[in-house]
Amino acid sequence: MSPAPTVPAPPSARRRRFGWPQRVFSQVLLMQLAIATGVTVLATGLFLAPLSAQLDDQAMRRALAIADTAASPQVAAALRTSSPSARGAVQAEAERIRRSTGAEYVVVMDTRGVRWSHTDPAQIGKVVSTDPSEALAGHEVMEIDSGTLGRSARGKTPLRDTDGAIVGAVSVGIEYDSVQDRLLGAIPGLLAYAGGALAAGALAAYLISRRLQRQTHDLAFSDISALLAEREAMLHGIREGVVALDRAGRVRLLNDEAQRLLGIGPEATGRHLEDALGSGRTADVLAGRVTGEDLVTVRGHRVLIANRMPTDDGGAVATLRDRTELERLGRELDSTRGLIDALRAQDHEHANRLHTLLGLLELEMHDEAVEFVTEVVGVHRATAEQVTEKIHDPLLAALLVGKATVAAERGVSLRIAPDSLLPDRLVDPRELVTVVGNLVDNALDAAAGTAEPRVEIALRAEGRTAVLRVTDSGPGVPEDRRELIFTEGWTTKALPSHGKRGLGLALVRRLAERRGGSARIGAGVDGGAEFTIVLPEALTEPEPTPEETEPEPASAETAPEETIAEQAPAGEPTQTPAEAPETAPESVGEAR
């Protein structure tokens, strides 16, 4: 019967049962145990290696010391006055010393090398087996050598009489086996100490490895490498800024999007947050000095939303989202709603005018109808002319005409100060539209509902510097909060449609400071708030034309103050929808 064919083992069975572990915990533990074992073995070997030589040296020095003791003047005198004999005085003294010191032998010889004492009395009277010339020459000798009694540690010293003359030598030997016994006897204790040190090292290695296991979540090195690669790809691929800080507030990670949003480079890594970003709200939010969710901050021209999450090691990870475009869309939505409200108000006024005109015609009061139409057209024309006479930039003039309509509907008197004069030389009109629109909206909100609601706007040019002053009749701002209102996220108003406020005044100040100017708030004459914005280099150099060199006619001589929007009754016009500004002003979220 043929044997059954051999079935190959499955791959799992062929796999090696023992191999290098993959877990960080196991690898580190094995490496630390190997290091501890190697260090223990090395230390033990380094200790044992010189131990044998040290024991030999100690034995030889002990033998030499015994020889020095035996080389006494009495022994020298006995050597001169007697002959070598097993019962002689030299033999008796040598044996006494040998027994008291535990030496293997004490041999006294004369200058010819003849023994006068020996452990074996039969050797007395014979010449020694080793060369005694060096000791007889007056030198002390220490050596490991073999003689008639076997291998021993020897010490030889010259024997001198009372006059100092050499009359012989003394050789003392210590059994070498006793030296080896001492060496072997020291090894168990040494190994016990080494084993204890190895056990302590193994325990320390285990505890460290366990802590490392918890910190690495029992991952393998390959998993850690893959996670690191995935983390780098994720951090630098997402469209959110990520800033990681250590417990000291230093930047330890900064992805590409965070560098773009914050306007800093990779060199900020490792630096303190204030050193990399400078002082301000952005640094305060990222450092955790301002707490909350979805915190608003402004960095340069960007509006950012920041969230901060502390980590277990005392640091933190902050995420940044760019809300600049969304904020712009929200402001445009608010502006569009304002324009719709203005159109609705004008539609209401226009309907009232048509009803009034229809009534006059039905009553056949033709002259009164003509006078009414003339007055309506004149008032509207006067409103636009009052603005364009002082504000020559068409975009800014259109903004103020539109704001006048909104102010009239809300019952607020919107006026232009008599000393206002702004030529059509703005470098960036939309920039000033943003500032004016925000401040006027804030002023209208503050003045609405007061006894005599009014807002006054003053715009003038001082060389190439534009100076804006907006005053309202509202309750004003307490002195201790006048700097706080320029902080991002600070507001007293209800949330608008885009869900964020507290950015307008912060952006106004940031815009002014970016140009080297300033944004200040003080108390108005009537107790309300007065905002003063200074924008250097906001106008171009004037062209040297004769018209510009002639003085402007002072319209203030005829009227101390021109009102472009009063609390007019519904029948009095302010602006028609057709003449509403074609470009919606870029207002920002209010911070009042």
C-alpha positions in Angstrom: 0.0 0.0 0.0 1.5 3.3 -1.1 1.9 6.0 1.5 -0.7 8.8 1.4 0.6 11.9 -0.3 1.9 14.6 1.9 -0.4 17.7 2.2 1.5 20.9 2.2 1.0 23.0 5.4 -1.1 26.1 5.0 0.7 29.4 4.9 -0.3 30.2 8.5 1.3 26.9 9.7 4.5 27.7 7.7 4.7 31.1 9.2 7.4 31.5 11.8 6.0 31.1 15.3 8.6 33.3 16.8 9.7 36.5 15.2 10.4 40.2 15.9 7.3 41.7 17.5 5.5 44.6 15.7 4.1 46.5 18.6 6.0 49.5 19.9 5.5 48.2 23.5 7.1 44.8 22.8 9.9 46.1 20.7 10.9 48.8 23.2 10.7 46.3 26.1 12.9 43.8 24.3 15.4 46.4 23.3 15.5 47.8 26.9 15.9 44.3 28.3 18.7 43.5 25.8 20.4 46.8 26.7 20.0 46.2 30.5 21.4 42.6 30.1 24.3 43.7 27.9 25.2 46.5 30.3 25.0 44.1 33.3 27.2 41.5 31.6 29.6 44.1 30.4 29.9 45.7 33.9 30.3 42.3 35.5 33.0 41.3 33.0 34.8 44.6 33.4 34.7 44.1 37.2 35.9 40.5 37.0 38.7 41.1 34.5 40.9 43.1 36.9 39.7 41.2 40.0 42.1 38.3 39.3 45.0 40.6 38.9 44.1 42.6 42.0 43.9 39.3 44.0 47.3 38.3 42.7 48.8 41.6 43.6 47.3 41.5 47.1 48.7 37.9 47.6 52.2 38.9 46.4 52.2 42.0 48.6 51.0 39.9 51.6 53.9 37.4 50.9 56.4 40.3 50.7 55.1 41.7 54.0 55.5 38.3 55.7 59.0 38.1 54.2 59.9 41.5 55.6 58.6 40.3 59.0 60.7 37.1 58.8 63.9 39.0 57.7 64.6 40.1 61.3 68.1 40.7 62.8 67.5 37.7 65.1 67.1 35.4 62.1 70.2 37.0 60.5 72.2 36.4 63.7 71.0 32.8 63.9 72.0 32.3 60.3 75.6 33.4 61.2 76.0 31.4 64.4 74.4 28.1 63.4 74.2 25.6 60.6 71.2 24.6 58.5 69.2 22.0 60.5 65.6 20.9 60.9 65.9 21.6 64.6 67.8 24.9 64.2 66.7 28.3 65.5 66.1 29.6 61.9 63.7 26.7 61.1 61.9 27.2 64.3 61.4 30.9 63.7 60.4 30.4 60.1 57.8 27.8 61.0 56.4 30.0 63.7 55.9 32.8 61.3 54.4 30.5 58.7 51.8 29.1 61.1 50.8 32.5 62.4 50.4 34.1 59.0 48.9 31.1 57.1 51.6 31.3 54.4 52.4 28.2 52.4 56.1 28.3 53.2 58.7 30.6 54.7 62.2 29.8 53.3 65.4 31.4 54.7 68.5 31.0 52.6 72.1 32.1 52.8 74.0 33.9 50.2 74.7 30.7 48.3 71.0 29.9 48.0 71.1 27.1 50.5 67.8 26.6 52.4 67.9 27.0 56.2 64.2 26.5 56.6 61.4 24.8 54.7 58.0 23.3 55.2 59.6 20.0 54.2 62.6 19.5 56.5 64.2 17.2 53.9 64.7 20.3 51.7 66.8 22.0 54.4 70.5 22.3 53.3 69.6 22.1 49.6 69.8 24.9 47.1 66.5 26.7 46.3 64.7 25.8 43.0 64.3 29.4 41.8 66.9 32.0 41.1 67.6 34.1 44.4 70.1 36.5 42.8 67.8 39.5 42.6 66.9 39.2 46.3 70.5 38.6 47.3 71.4 41.7 45.3 69.3 43.8 47.7 66.0 44.0 45.7 62.5 43.0 46.8 60.8 40.6 44.5 57.1 39.9 43.9 56.0 37.2 41.5 53.8 34.3 40.7 56.0 31.2 40.1 56.2 27.5 40.5 58.5 25.7 42.9 58.8 22.5 44.9 55.5 23.2 46.6 53.7 24.1 43.4 52.4 27.4 42.0 52.4 30.2 44.5 52.4 34.0 45.0 55.9 34.8 46.2 57.6 37.7 48.0 61.4 37.8 48.4 63.4 40.2 50.5 67.1 40.5 51.4 68.2 39.4 54.9 70.5 41.9 56.5 72.5 41.8 59.8 72.7 44.7 62.2 75.4 46.3 60.1 73.2 46.3 57.0 75.2 43.6 55.2 73.3 41.1 53.2 73.7 37.7 54.8 70.9 35.9 52.9 67.3 36.2 51.7 63.8 35.3 52.9 61.2 33.8 50.4 57.6 33.5 51.4 54.9 31.8 49.3 51.1 31.9 49.5 49.3 29.0 47.9 47.9 30.2 44.6 44.8 28.0 44.9 43.7 30.1 47.8 43.8 33.2 45.5 41.6 31.3 43.0 39.3 30.3 45.8 38.9 34.0 46.7 38.2 34.9 43.1 35.6 32.1 42.7 34.1 33.0 46.1 33.6 36.6 45.0 31.8 35.6 41.8 28.5 34.4 43.3 28.1 37.6 45.3 28.9 39.7 42.3 26.5 37.7 40.2 23.8 38.2 42.8 24.4 42.0 42.7 24.4 41.9 38.9 21.2 39.9 38.9 19.5 42.3 41.3 20.6 45.2 39.1 19.3 43.4 36.0 16.0 42.7 37.7 15.6 46.4 38.6 16.5 47.4 35.1 14.0 44.9 33.7 11.3 46.2 36.0 12.1 49.8 35.0 12.1 48.8 31.3 8.7 47.1 31.7 7.2 50.2 33.5 8.5 52.5 30.8 7.3 50.3 28.0 3.8 50.1 29.6 3.6 53.8 29.8 4.8 54.0 26.2 2.1 51.4 25.3 -0.6 53.6 26.7 0.7 56.7 25.0 1.0 55.0 21.6 -2.3 53.1 22.1 -0.5 49.8 21.5 0.3 50.6 17.9 2.9 49.1 15.7 5.8 51.2 14.3 4.3 50.7 10.8 1.0 52.0 12.0 2.6 55.0 13.5 4.5 55.7 10.3 1.3 55.4 8.3 -0.6 57.6 10.7 2.1 60.2 10.5 2.0 60.2 6.7 -1.8 60.4 6.7 -1.8 63.2 9.3 0.7 65.2 7.2 -1.5 64.7 4.1 -4.7 65.6 5.9 -3.3 68.7 7.6 -1.8 70.1 4.5 -4.7 69.1 2.3 -7.7 70.4 4.2 -9.0 74.0 3.6 -9.1 74.9 7.3 -6.2 76.3 9.2 -4.7 74.2 12.0 -2.4 75.6 14.7 -1.0 73.4 17.4 0.5 74.9 20.5 2.5 73.3 23.3 2.0 74.0 27.0 4.4 77.0 26.9 2.4 78.7 24.1 4.9 77.9 21.4 3.7 77.0 17.9 4.6 73.4 17.2 2.5 72.8 14.1 1.2 75.1 11.4 -0.4 73.7 8.2 -0.4 75.5 4.8 -3.9 77.0 5.2 -3.1 78.4 8.6 0.0 80.0 7.1 -2.1 81.6 4.4 -4.8 82.8 6.7 -2.5 84.2 9.3 0.0 85.6 6.8 3.0 83.9 8.4 5.5 81.3 7.2 6.8 78.0 8.4 9.6 79.8 10.3 6.9 80.6 13.0 7.1 77.0 14.2 8.9 76.8 17.5 8.3 80.5 18.3 6.0 81.9 20.9 2.5 82.8 19.7 2.9 86.5 20.4 6.3 86.6 18.7 4.9 85.0 15.5 1.5 86.9 15.3 2.1 90.0 17.4 -0.3 91.1 20.2 -4.0 91.4 19.4 -7.2 89.5 19.5 -6.0 86.8 17.1 -3.2 85.9 19.5 -5.5 86.1 22.5 -8.1 83.7 20.9 -5.5 81.2 19.8 -3.8 81.3 23.3 -7.1 80.7 25.0 -7.3 84.1 26.8 -10.6 84.6 25.0 -12.9 81.6 25.5 -16.0 80.5 23.6 -17.0 78.8 20.4 -16.8 80.2 16.8 -14.9 83.2 18.0 -14.6 86.0 15.4 -11.2 87.6 14.8 -9.8 89.8 12.1 -6.3 89.1 10.6 -5.3 91.7 8.0 -8.2 91.9 5.6 -9.5 88.4 6.5 -12.4 87.6 8.9 -11.6 84.3 10.6 -13.7 82.0 12.8 -11.5 80.3 15.5 -12.2 77.3 17.7 -9.7 76.0 20.3 -9.5 72.6 21.9 -7.0 71.9 24.8 -4.9 68.7 24.6 -3.9 66.3 27.4 -0.3 67.5 27.4 -1.3 71.0 28.4 -1.2 72.4 24.8 -4.0 73.1 22.4 -5.1 72.8 18.8 -6.9 75.7 17.2 -8.8 75.6 13.9 -9.3 78.6 11.6 -12.0 79.1 9.0 -12.0 81.9 6.4 -15.3 83.8 6.7 -14.2 86.8 4.6 -16.3 85.9 1.6 -19.3 84.8 3.6 -19.1 88.0 5.7 -18.9 90.1 2.5 -22.0 88.3 1.2 -23.8 88.9 4.5 -22.9 92.6 4.3 -24.2 92.7 0.7 -27.4 91.1 1.9 -27.8 93.6 4.6 -27.2 96.4 2.1 -29.7 94.9 -0.3 -32.3 94.8 2.4 -31.6 98.4 3.3 -32.0 99.3 -0.3 -35.3 97.4 -0.5 -36.5 99.2 2.6 -35.6 102.5 1.0 -37.5 101.5 -2.2 -40.4 100.4 -0.1 -40.4 103.8 1.7 -40.2 105.6 -1.6 -43.0 103.5 -3.0 -45.1 104.4 0.0 -44.3 108.1 -0.4 -44.9 108.0 -4.1 -48.3 106.4 -3.6 -49.2 109.1 -1.1 -48.1 111.8 -3.6 -50.2 110.2 -6.4 -53.2 110.1 -4.1 -52.7 113.7 -3.2 -52.3 114.7 -6.9 -55.4 112.7 -7.9 -57.4 114.4 -5.2 -56.4 117.9 -6.4 -57.2 117.0 -9.9 -60.6 115.6 -9.0 -61.3 118.8 -7.1 -60.3 120.7 -10.2 -57.6 122.5 -8.1 -55.3 122.6 -11.1 -53.0 125.4 -9.9 -52.5 123.7 -6.5 -51.7 120.4 -8.4 -49.1 122.2 -10.5 -47.6 123.8 -7.4 -47.5 120.4 -5.5 -45.7 118.7 -8.4 -43.2 121.5 -8.6 -42.5 121.3 -4.9 -42.1 117.5 -4.9 -39.6 117.7 -7.8 -37.7 120.6 -6.2 -37.4 118.9 -2.8 -35.9 115.7 -4.3 -33.6 117.7 -6.6 -32.5 119.8 -3.6 -31.7 116.7 -1.6 -29.4 115.3 -4.3 -27.8 118.7 -5.0 -27.0 119.2 -1.3 -25.1 115.9 -1.3 -23.2 116.4 -4.5 -22.3 120.0 -3.7 -20.3 118.7 -0.7 -19.3 115.2 -1.8 -17.9 115.1 -5.3 -17.2 111.3 -5.4 -20.3 109.8 -7.1 -20.1 106.4 -5.3 -20.0 108.1 -1.9 -22.6 110.6 -2.8 -25.0 107.8 -4.0 -24.4 106.1 -0.6 -25.4 109.2 1.3 -28.5 109.8 -0.8 -29.6 106.2 -0.2 -28.9 106.6 3.6 -30.9 109.8 3.6 -34.0 107.9 2.4 -33.5 105.2 5.1 -33.0 107.9 7.7 -36.2 109.7 6.6 -38.2 106.6 7.0 -36.8 105.9 10.4 -37.5 109.5 11.5 -33.9 110.5 11.8 -32.5 113.8 10.5 -29.4 113.0 8.4 -27.3 116.2 7.8 -24.0 117.1 6.2 -21.8 119.5 8.2 -21.3 122.9 6.6 -17.5 122.5 6.6 -17.7 119.2 4.6 -15.9 119.2 1.2 -14.5 116.0 -0.3 -13.1 116.3 -3.9 -13.4 113.5 -6.5 -9.8 112.4 -5.9 -10.3 109.3 -3.8 -7.7 106.5 -4.3 -10.1 103.8 -3.3 -13.7 105.1 -3.0 -15.1 101.7 -2.0 -12.8 101.7 1.0 -14.3 105.0 2.3 -17.8 103.7 1.3 -17.2 100.8 3.7 -16.2 103.1 6.5 -19.0 105.7 6.0 -21.7 103.1 5.5 -20.8 101.3 8.7 -20.6 104.4 10.8 -23.8 105.9 9.5 -25.7 102.6 10.0 -24.4 102.5 13.6 -25.3 106.2 14.1 -28.9 105.7 12.7 -29.4 102.7 15.1 -28.2 104.8 18.0 -30.2 107.9 17.2 -33.5 106.2 16.3 -36.0 106.5 19.2 -34.4 109.5 20.9 -36.2 112.8 21.5 -34.7 114.6 18.6 -33.0 112.0 16.5 -30.2 113.3 14.2 -27.0 112.2 12.6 -24.4 114.6 11.3 -21.7 113.7 8.8 -18.5 115.7 8.2 -16.2 114.8 5.4 -13.2 116.9 4.4 -9.8 116.7 2.8 -6.6 117.8 4.4 -4.1 117.5 1.6 -4.1 113.8 0.8 -5.7 112.9 4.1 -9.4 112.2 4.4 -11.0 113.0 7.7 -14.5 111.7 8.6 -16.6 112.6 11.6 -20.0 111.0 12.4 -22.0 112.4 15.3 -25.3 111.1 16.6 -27.8 112.1 19.2 -27.9 108.6 20.8 -27.1 107.6 24.4 -23.3 107.7 23.6 -20.7 105.2 24.7 -19.3 105.1 28.3 -15.7 106.1 28.5 -14.6 102.7 29.9 -16.0 100.9 26.8 -14.7 103.3 24.1 -11.8 101.0 23.3 -13.8 97.8 23.8 -16.2 98.6 20.9 -13.3 98.3 18.4 -12.8 94.7 19.5 -13.8 91.9 17.1 -17.0 90.1 18.3 -18.1 92.8 20.7 -21.7 94.0 20.1 -24.9 95.0 21.8 -27.2 94.3 18.8 -29.2 91.3 17.8 -27.6 88.9 15.3 -28.2 89.7 11.6 -29.1 87.2 8.8 -25.5 86.0 8.5 -25.3 85.3 12.2 -22.3 87.4 13.2 -21.8 90.9 14.5 -19.0 92.9 16.1 -16.8 93.2 13.0 -17.6 96.6 11.5 -15.8 98.9 13.9 -12.9 96.4 14.2 -12.5 96.5 10.4 -12.8 100.3 10.3 -10.0 100.7 12.8 -7.9 98.0 11.1 -8.4 99.8 7.7 -7.4 103.1 9.2 -4.3 101.8 11.0 -3.2 99.9 7.9 -3.0 103.3 6.2 -1.2 104.8 9.1 -4.3 106.6 10.4 -6.6 106.3 13.4 -10.1 105.6 14.5 -11.3 107.3 17.7 -14.5 107.7 19.6 -15.5 110.5 21.9 -18.6 112.3 23.2 -20.6 114.5 20.9 -21.8 118.0 21.8 -25.3 116.8 22.6 -24.0 113.8 24.6 -24.1 111.2 21.8 -21.2 109.4 20.2 -18.7 111.1 17.9 -16.5 108.9 15.7 -13.4 110.4 14.0 -11.6 108.5 11.3 -8.4 109.7 9.8 -7.2 108.1 6.5 -3.8 109.3 5.3 -3.0 109.0 1.6 -6.7 108.4 0.8 -6.7 111.1 -2.0 -4.5 111.6 -5.0 -2.5 114.8 -5.6 -4.8 117.5 -7.0 -4.3 118.6 -10.6 -3.0 122.2 -10.9 -6.1 123.5 -12.6 -7.4 127.1 -12.2 -10.8 125.8 -10.9 -9.1 124.1 -8.0 -7.1 127.1 -7.0 -10.2 129.3 -6.8 -11.9 129.2 -3.3 -15.1 127.3 -3.0 -18.2 129.3 -2.3 -19.1 129.1 1.3 -22.6 127.8 1.4 -22.5 128.0 5.2 -23.0 131.8 4.9 -26.6 131.3 3.8 -27.4 128.3 6.1 -25.5 127.1 9.1 -26.5 123.5 8.5 -27.9 121.7 5.6 -30.4 118.9 6.3 -30.7 116.2 3.6 -33.2 114.1 5.5 -35.6 115.4 8.1 -38.6 113.8 9.8 -40.7 114.5 6.8 -44.3 113.5 6.6 -45.3 110.8 4.2 -46.3 113.4 1.6 -42.9 115.0 1.3 -40.5 113.3 -1.0 -36.9 112.3 -0.3 -35.8 110.2 -3.3 -37.4 108.2 -6.0 -36.5 104.6 -6.7 -35.2 105.5 -10.1 -32.6 107.7 -8.5 -31.5 105.3 -5.8 -27.7 104.4 -5.9 -26.9 101.8 -8.5 -24.1 100.3 -6.4 -25.0 98.8 -3.1 -22.7 100.2 -0.4 -20.3 97.8 1.2 -21.4 98.0 4.8 -19.9 95.7 7.4 -21.4 94.1 10.5 -22.1 96.7 13.1 -20.4 96.6 16.4 -22.5 99.1 18.4 
